[in-house]
Amino acid sequence: MKPLAVVPLCAFTDNYIWTLHNDTEAVVVDPGQSAPVIEYLQAKRLKLSTILLTHHHADHIGGVDDLIKEYSPVIYAPHESRIPQATHRVSAGQVVNLPQFAINLTVMEVPAHTRSHIAYYDGERLFCGDTLFAGGCGRLFEGTAQNMFDALSQFATLPEATLVCCAHEYTLANLRFARAAESDNPRIVEWETEAQKRREHNQPTLPTTIGLEKATNPFMRCHLPTVARSAADFSAQTLLDPVSVLGALREWKNQF
């Protein structure tokens, strides 16, 4: 069997639709638009067999109906009534077996960005929707700082070489914020310089890795005194634990 190809398809202004294929069939993650997917599948002469959904937001599921009409794929999604197209509902610890791609994806429940958000981990790659970004994390639309802390703590236990397949190209904006939150971290400057070069050549900055995020992402570094002091200075409050630090960072980033 040929190695699995993993390609981020651009959608809207900054979304990525992660597409995996074996030269015959494909699986896509969070197809917010159908056109880029159909164009790619037709160009590669692929059949879409599977869709993996992380949460219900329109920029992640907006293309599903058209893809159903064209390909009738199997659709995995969280237990969420706002995703009526699902053929299979999955929850924490369940495994999505895709033998045609030689991968098994473990489902992780990460309710923070939305209350029913999930992620998929195949032992090498993490498809995390809008929970973890390069240098940042998702907005807390339906969850709490504790929820996000718990989600990122789950991710932090994965091997550092794990490829983090985020759903948005937010890296440069996030790293500008990361520098403000942790100004004495040279790894952030190095990563920002590399990311800037990639974007100048119209290349994705993703995937990132768990190891790189643990070294540069302030939302995964809330336990560190420098990050805690920055968050406390912004909030003008005494922050007694990493969860409070994360909450203050998220409020700061919302206004940054």
Secondary structure, 3 states (H helix, E strand, C coil): CCCCEEEEEEECCCEEEEEEECCCEEEEECCCCCHHHHHHHHHHCCEEEEEECCCCCHHHHCCHHHHHHHHCCEEEECCCCCCCCCCEECCCCCEEEEHHHCEEEEEEECCCCCCCCEEEECCCEEECCCCEECCEECCCCCCCHHHHHHHHHHHHCCCCCCEEECCECCHHHHHHHHHHHCCCCHHHHHHHHHHHHHHHCCCCCCCEEHHHHHHHCHHHCCCCHHHHHHHHHHHCCCCCCHHHHHHHHHHHHHHC
